[in-house]
Amino acid sequence: MSDDRSEKAATGTDLLEEGMGPGSAMAHLYRGEIHRMTVWRERLDRTTNWAVIVVAAVLTWAFSSPDHPHYIILIGMAAVGVFLGIEARRYRGYEIWRSRVRRLQRNLWTLGLDPDREVPEASWRERLAADYSDPAICISMEEAIAHRLRRIYLPLLGLLAAAWVARITAFSDLGTMEAAAIGRLPGWLVVGGVVAVGLGTLAVAFRPRDWRVGGELLHEDLREPDQ
């Protein structure tokens, strides 16, 4: 009985030996995680591409004729919001694989290249094993939305908002509130709704929070370039 336990305890202990080659089990595991991360990254790019196409199509149609209604831009903003929700859900899946890859890079490959470095995470093997044993979403939906807003969707929504303001002011012979009306909805109500949604979007994107996503994704300059 004790021999069985010792064999089970020893299973996998040679995966991270210093003499492991590029064909080792850990190398195959790393390649698999890279592949999964790449596939989910491509899914994110598809959603972003569709959002950009929708923005371009909406702006082209809205300003192609003065007879075209302004609310097509608001419909475009709603469509971009739908793409934001889809991309945020995909980003939560992407973060599962990305976090595993970064954990392996920080704690395994970095030390393999430079053995004098200290291990960033003392219990990284246990955490990775627990993640494989019981996979879980790493970040909340709200944090995923905030991240995608900061990286992609705030500029797109801001462009549509600016185009809508221009459409009901500079490109209309009517007063601003009159031009902003949609059917029986008064202009002040439409403008108020757009402003409220915009403020809510900014609050989600920039409210103080403890980010659970990897810090390298929160800024553009990962490090200073070599001089």
RASULRA-V341781 format. One record per residue. N is the residue number from 0. RES is the residue in one letter. SS is DSSP state (2 for helix, 1 for strand, 0 for the rest). PHI is phi as a letter, one per 20 degrees, with the letter a starting at -180 (999 if undefined). OMEGA is omega in degrees with one decimal (999 if undefined). Layout:
n;res;ss;phi;omega
N;RES;SS;PHI;OMEGA
N;RES;SS;PHI;OMEGA
This chain:
n;res;ss;phi;omega
0;M;0;999;179.7
1;S;2;f;178.8
2;D;2;f;178.9
3;D;2;f;-179.9
4;R;2;f;-179.4
5;S;2;f;177.8
6;E;2;f;178.5
7;K;2;f;-179.7
8;A;2;f;-177.9
9;A;2;e;-178.2
10;T;0;f;177.1
11;G;0;n;-177.6
12;T;0;f;-179.0
13;D;0;e;-179.0
14;L;0;f;-173.0
15;L;0;d;178.5
16;E;0;f;-177.7
17;E;0;f;-176.2
18;G;0;e;-177.8
19;M;0;f;-179.9
20;G;0;e;-178.3
21;P;0;f;179.0
22;G;0;e;-177.1
23;S;0;f;-179.8
24;A;2;f;-179.6
25;M;2;f;177.5
26;A;2;f;177.5
27;H;2;f;177.8
28;L;2;f;-179.3
29;Y;2;f;178.5
30;R;2;f;178.3
31;G;2;f;179.1
32;E;2;f;176.4
33;I;2;f;180.0
34;H;2;f;179.0
35;R;2;f;179.2
36;M;2;f;179.9
37;T;2;f;179.2
38;V;2;f;179.3
39;W;2;f;175.4
40;R;2;f;177.9
41;E;2;f;176.8
42;R;2;f;176.0
43;L;2;f;-178.3
44;D;2;f;179.3
45;R;2;f;179.2
46;T;2;f;178.6
47;T;2;f;179.9
48;N;2;f;179.2
49;W;2;f;177.9
50;A;2;f;178.6
51;V;2;f;178.8
52;I;2;f;178.9
53;V;2;f;179.4
54;V;2;f;-179.9
55;A;2;f;-179.3
56;A;2;f;-179.3
57;V;2;f;-179.3
58;L;2;f;178.8
59;T;2;f;-177.9
60;W;2;f;-175.7
61;A;2;f;-176.4
62;F;0;d;179.7
63;S;0;f;-179.8
64;S;0;b;177.5
65;P;0;f;179.7
66;D;0;e;-179.9
67;H;0;f;-176.2
68;P;0;f;-178.6
69;H;0;f;-173.4
70;Y;2;f;173.7
71;I;2;f;177.0
72;I;2;f;176.7
73;L;2;f;175.3
74;I;2;f;176.3
75;G;2;f;177.4
76;M;2;f;177.7
77;A;2;f;178.7
78;A;2;f;177.0
79;V;2;f;176.0
80;G;2;f;176.6
81;V;2;f;177.8
82;F;2;f;176.9
83;L;2;f;178.6
84;G;2;f;178.5
85;I;2;f;-177.5
86;E;2;f;177.8
87;A;2;f;177.8
88;R;2;f;178.1
89;R;2;f;-179.6
90;Y;2;f;176.8
91;R;2;f;175.3
92;G;2;f;179.2
93;Y;2;f;-177.4
94;E;2;f;176.3
95;I;2;g;-176.6
96;W;2;f;-179.3
97;R;2;f;-179.5
98;S;2;f;177.5
99;R;2;f;179.9
100;V;2;f;-179.0
101;R;2;f;177.5
102;R;2;f;176.9
103;L;2;f;-179.6
104;Q;2;f;-177.2
105;R;2;f;-168.5
106;N;2;d;-177.8
107;L;2;d;-173.9
108;W;2;f;177.1
109;T;2;f;178.9
110;L;2;f;176.8
111;G;2;f;178.9
112;L;2;e;-179.0
113;D;0;c;-176.0
114;P;0;f;-178.3
115;D;0;f;178.8
116;R;0;f;174.0
117;E;0;e;179.2
118;V;0;f;-179.6
119;P;0;f;-178.8
120;E;0;c;-177.2
121;A;0;f;-176.5
122;S;0;d;-175.8
123;W;2;f;178.9
124;R;2;f;179.5
125;E;2;f;-180.0
126;R;2;f;179.2
127;L;2;f;178.0
128;A;2;f;178.4
129;A;2;f;179.1
130;D;2;f;176.9
131;Y;2;f;-179.6
132;S;2;f;-176.9
133;D;0;c;-177.3
134;P;0;g;-179.2
135;A;0;b;175.6
136;I;0;f;-173.8
137;C;0;e;-172.5
138;I;0;c;179.8
139;S;0;f;177.5
140;M;2;f;-179.1
141;E;2;f;177.9
142;E;2;f;177.7
143;A;2;f;177.7
144;I;2;f;-179.9
145;A;2;f;-179.3
146;H;2;f;-179.1
147;R;2;f;174.1
148;L;2;f;-177.9
149;R;2;f;-174.1
150;R;2;e;-170.0
151;I;2;c;-159.7
152;Y;2;e;175.5
153;L;2;f;175.6
154;P;2;g;179.5
155;L;2;f;179.3
156;L;2;f;177.1
157;G;2;f;176.7
158;L;2;f;178.3
159;L;2;f;179.4
160;A;2;f;178.3
161;A;2;f;178.2
162;A;2;f;178.9
163;W;2;f;177.8
164;V;2;f;178.2
165;A;2;f;-177.1
166;R;2;f;-177.1
167;I;2;e;179.0
168;T;0;d;-174.3
169;A;0;f;-176.3
170;F;0;d;178.5
171;S;0;c;177.9
172;D;0;e;-179.0
173;L;0;e;171.9
174;G;0;f;-174.3
175;T;2;g;-177.8
176;M;2;f;177.9
177;E;2;f;179.5
178;A;2;f;-177.8
179;A;2;f;-178.5
180;A;0;f;176.6
181;I;1;c;-177.6
182;G;0;m;178.2
183;R;0;e;177.8
184;L;1;f;179.3
185;P;0;f;-177.7
186;G;2;f;-178.3
187;W;2;f;179.3
188;L;2;f;178.4
189;V;2;f;179.2
190;V;2;f;178.8
191;G;2;f;178.4
192;G;2;f;179.3
193;V;2;f;179.1
194;V;2;f;-179.6
195;A;2;f;178.5
196;V;2;f;179.0
197;G;2;f;178.4
198;L;2;f;176.7
199;G;2;f;178.4
200;T;2;f;178.1
201;L;2;f;179.1
202;A;2;f;178.7
203;V;2;f;-175.4
204;A;2;f;-168.6
205;F;2;d;178.9
206;R;0;f;178.7
207;P;0;f;179.8
208;R;0;b;171.1
209;D;0;e;-176.0
210;W;0;f;175.1
211;R;0;e;175.8
212;V;0;f;-177.8
213;G;0;g;-174.6
214;G;2;f;-177.5
215;E;2;f;178.7
216;L;2;e;-175.6
217;L;0;e;178.2
218;H;0;b;-174.7
219;E;0;e;-175.0
220;D;0;e;-178.6
221;L;0;f;176.5
222;R;0;a;178.4
223;E;0;f;179.3
224;P;0;f;177.7
225;D;0;f;-179.4
226;Q;0;e;999
